[in-house]
Amino acid sequence: MELLLRKNELLSEDSIVAPDFMVYEVANALWRHEHLLKDLADGKPHISALWGLIESGKITLISPNERLTLMAYSIARRNGITIYDSIFICLAIDLGITLKTFDKIQARAIASEKEKR
């Protein structure tokens, strides 16, 4: 998500579906870049841009529910990954959409999950 906020052209064609905690993950990543890495002058405009994408419908936030949480938990156990990573895989599988990730662990896990189905 952090990359999407820095490279808006990646949003030109696709919509995004993400768990609602993604907002806090993005805000935390922006904070880290501004305050620790010092490679971002001000994260607030990026947060506003994120909310603009949400309000426009370009990003759809999914709230947690028991079924998705149990599915994500099972994926996390099978693949030895965090729930935070597995929920993105869970949503992609559940909604029948492509998971776009630069995270190699997530990519391996979704490939493994698709093989089992």
Stockholm file with secondary structure:
# STOCKHOLM 1.0

chainA/1-117         MELLLRKNELLSEDSIVAPDFMVYEVANALWRHEHLLKDLADGKPHISALWGLIESGKITLISPNERLTLMAYSIARRNGITIYDSIFICLAIDLGITLKTFDKIQARAIASEKEKR
#=GR chainA/1-117 SS CHHHHHCGGGGSSCCEEEETTHHHHHHHHHHIIIIISCCCSCSHHHHHHHHHHHHHTSEEEECCCHHHHHHHHHHHHHHTCCHHHHHHHHHHHHHTCCCCCSCHHHHHHHHHHHHHC
#=GC SS_cons         CHHHHHCGGGGSSCCEEEETTHHHHHHHHHHIIIIISCCCSCSHHHHHHHHHHHHHTSEEEECCCHHHHHHHHHHHHHHTCCHHHHHHHHHHHHHTCCCCCSCHHHHHHHHHHHHHC
//
